[in-house]
Amino acid sequence: MIVSIILLYVIVVVFVATLIRSIFGFGESLIAVPLLAFYTPIEVAVPLSVLISITIAAVVVIQDWKKIHLQSAGGLFVFTLLGIPLGLLLLIYANEELVKIILGIVIIAFSIYSLFKQSIELESKSWLWLFLCGLSAGILGGAYGLNGPPLVVYGTMRRWTAQQFRATLQGYFLPASAIGMLGYWISGLWVPAVTYYYLWSLPFLFPAIFLGRIINHRLQGDGFLRYVHYGLIAIGILLLINP
């Protein structure tokens, strides 16, 4: 009975996190991992979240591949690979709480400024910002699994539509998450419990992905970007209260 309740809890968390990711293109791991960790070991929660990320990204890429900014997704991914070793050094030598507090403050400040002032706008692809955001994603992802915020910042500066935002981020997350999952498998962290919860959650992933796509396609222009900034502020607050 206890196992059944935990399984139901996992399915509900996965459904909600998948819906958020499908609507906005990011954010599911910051919802799923802390909630899953209440009732499952963290070494199960994190690989499960990554496996779900791969599934979401694969479905969205198949659905909306024409809306992906391939050069942006590719550039961000390549520069992320460069940042991962630096992230591992950060994990080893830096104060985790201090780094997360600084990151939370920066994210909140950027989003509040963008909500009330004219944010930085890139009319075309910028290799400098691709490098800075991709490298930052690699550093934060390698250290703490927080590669999403720098990618979202780049997307808001490019003023992508809701559909481009969702699709392009999945074009990035698909290979990035696949490499991460390969690392978990090599490290022996892809345990049977991860597969068990994933297979039970799988039938509920697809309705959440398709419902999220419907909602995403109803979001337009500045209204969508405001929701994105609200999401970034929420992430920043989570980093401050849970460093």
C-alpha positions in Angstrom: 0.0 0.0 0.0 2.8 2.4 0.9 4.6 1.6 -2.4 1.3 2.4 -4.3 0.9 5.7 -2.6 4.5 6.7 -3.4 4.1 5.6 -7.0 0.9 7.7 -7.3 2.8 10.6 -5.8 5.7 10.2 -8.3 3.2 10.1 -11.2 1.4 13.3 -10.1 4.8 15.1 -9.7 6.0 13.9 -13.0 2.8 15.0 -14.7 2.8 18.5 -13.3 6.6 19.0 -14.0 6.1 17.7 -17.5 3.2 20.1 -18.1 5.3 23.1 -16.9 8.2 22.0 -19.2 5.9 21.5 -22.2 4.4 25.0 -21.7 7.5 27.0 -21.2 10.3 24.8 -22.4 12.1 24.7 -19.0 11.7 24.4 -15.3 10.6 20.8 -14.7 13.7 19.7 -12.9 13.5 22.5 -10.3 9.9 21.2 -9.6 10.4 17.5 -10.0 13.7 16.9 -8.1 12.9 18.6 -4.8 9.3 17.1 -4.7 10.4 13.6 -5.7 13.2 13.7 -3.1 10.6 13.9 -0.4 9.7 10.2 -0.9 12.5 8.8 -3.2 16.2 8.8 -2.7 18.0 11.7 -4.4 20.0 9.3 -6.5 16.7 8.1 -8.0 15.0 11.5 -8.3 17.8 13.1 -10.3 18.3 10.4 -13.0 14.5 10.0 -13.2 14.2 13.7 -13.9 16.9 13.5 -16.6 15.2 10.5 -18.3 11.9 12.5 -18.3 13.7 15.4 -19.8 15.0 13.3 -22.7 11.5 12.0 -23.4 9.9 15.5 -23.3 12.6 16.9 -25.5 12.4 14.1 -28.1 8.6 14.5 -28.4 8.8 18.3 -28.8 11.6 18.1 -31.3 9.6 15.7 -33.4 6.5 17.9 -33.1 8.1 21.3 -33.8 11.5 20.7 -35.3 10.8 23.5 -37.9 10.6 26.1 -35.1 14.0 25.2 -33.6 16.8 27.8 -34.0 19.4 25.2 -34.9 22.4 27.5 -34.8 21.4 28.9 -31.4 20.7 25.4 -30.0 23.9 24.0 -31.4 26.0 26.9 -30.2 24.6 26.8 -26.7 25.2 23.1 -26.6 28.8 23.3 -27.8 29.7 26.1 -25.3 27.9 24.2 -22.5 30.4 21.3 -23.1 33.2 23.7 -22.6 31.7 24.9 -19.3 31.0 21.5 -17.7 34.7 20.9 -16.6 34.7 24.4 -15.0 31.4 23.5 -13.2 33.0 20.4 -11.8 35.9 22.6 -10.4 33.3 24.9 -9.0 31.5 22.0 -7.3 34.8 20.9 -5.7 36.3 24.2 -4.6 33.5 26.8 -4.3 30.9 27.4 -1.5 27.7 25.9 -3.0 25.4 28.0 -0.8 27.1 31.3 -1.7 27.1 30.5 -5.5 23.4 29.7 -5.4 22.6 32.8 -3.5 24.5 35.0 -5.9 22.8 33.2 -8.9 19.4 33.7 -7.3 20.0 37.4 -6.8 21.3 37.9 -10.4 18.3 36.0 -11.9 15.8 38.0 -9.9 17.5 41.3 -10.6 17.6 40.5 -14.4 13.9 39.5 -14.5 12.6 42.4 -12.5 14.6 44.8 -14.6 13.3 43.2 -17.8 9.7 43.4 -16.5 9.9 47.1 -15.8 12.5 48.3 -18.2 13.4 47.5 -21.8 15.5 44.4 -21.6 18.6 43.7 -23.7 17.4 42.7 -27.1 19.4 40.8 -29.7 18.0 41.2 -33.2 20.1 38.4 -34.5 22.3 35.6 -33.3 25.2 36.9 -31.1 28.2 34.6 -30.7 29.3 36.6 -27.7 26.0 36.0 -25.9 25.8 32.4 -27.1 29.3 31.8 -25.6 28.5 33.6 -22.3 25.1 31.9 -21.8 26.2 28.5 -23.1 29.4 28.5 -21.0 27.4 29.6 -17.9 24.9 26.8 -18.5 27.7 24.3 -18.6 29.3 25.7 -15.5 26.1 25.7 -13.5 24.9 22.4 -15.0 28.2 20.7 -14.3 28.2 22.0 -10.7 24.5 22.0 -9.6 22.4 20.8 -12.5 21.1 24.3 -13.0 21.8 24.8 -16.7 18.4 26.2 -17.5 18.5 29.8 -16.3 21.3 31.1 -18.7 19.5 29.4 -21.6 16.2 31.2 -20.7 18.1 34.5 -20.4 19.4 34.1 -24.0 16.0 33.2 -25.3 14.4 36.3 -23.7 17.1 38.5 -25.2 16.4 37.0 -28.7 12.7 37.7 -28.1 11.8 34.2 -29.3 8.1 33.5 -29.7 6.6 31.0 -27.3 6.8 28.3 -29.9 10.4 29.0 -30.8 11.3 29.2 -27.1 9.8 25.8 -26.4 11.2 24.1 -29.5 14.8 25.6 -29.4 15.3 24.8 -25.7 14.3 21.2 -26.4 16.8 21.1 -29.3 19.4 21.9 -26.6 18.1 19.7 -23.8 17.8 16.5 -25.9 21.6 16.0 -26.5 22.6 17.6 -23.2 20.2 15.3 -21.2 21.2 12.3 -23.2 24.9 12.8 -22.3 23.9 13.3 -18.7 22.0 10.1 -18.6 24.9 8.3 -20.2 27.0 9.5 -17.4 24.5 8.2 -14.8 24.5 4.8 -16.6 28.3 4.6 -16.6 28.4 5.7 -13.0 25.9 3.0 -12.0 23.2 5.5 -11.0 20.6 4.2 -13.5 19.2 1.8 -11.0 16.1 -0.4 -11.4 14.0 2.0 -9.3 14.6 4.8 -11.9 13.3 2.5 -14.7 10.4 1.4 -12.6 9.1 4.9 -11.9 9.8 6.0 -15.4 7.8 3.2 -17.1 4.9 3.8 -14.8 5.0 7.5 -15.5 5.4 7.2 -19.2 1.7 6.9 -20.1 1.0 10.2 -18.2 3.9 12.0 -19.9 2.4 12.2 -23.3 -1.0 13.8 -22.3 1.0 16.4 -20.3 3.3 17.1 -23.2 0.4 17.6 -25.7 -1.7 19.7 -23.2 1.4 21.8 -22.6 1.8 22.3 -26.4 -1.8 23.5 -26.7 -1.3 26.0 -23.9 2.0 27.1 -25.3 0.5 27.8 -28.7 -2.0 30.1 -27.0 0.7 32.3 -25.5 1.8 35.3 -27.5 4.5 38.0 -27.6 5.2 40.0 -24.5 2.6 38.1 -22.5 4.6 34.9 -22.8 7.9 36.7 -22.0 6.3 38.1 -18.8 5.4 34.6 -17.7 9.0 33.5 -18.4 10.3 36.2 -16.2 7.9 35.3 -13.5 9.2 31.7 -13.8 12.8 33.0 -13.5 11.9 35.0 -10.4 10.4 31.9 -8.9 13.5 29.9 -9.6 15.6 32.7 -8.1 13.5 32.7 -4.9 13.9 28.9 -4.7 17.6 29.3 -4.9 17.6 31.9 -2.1 15.4 30.0 0.3 16.9 26.6 -0.5 20.6 27.2 -1.3 
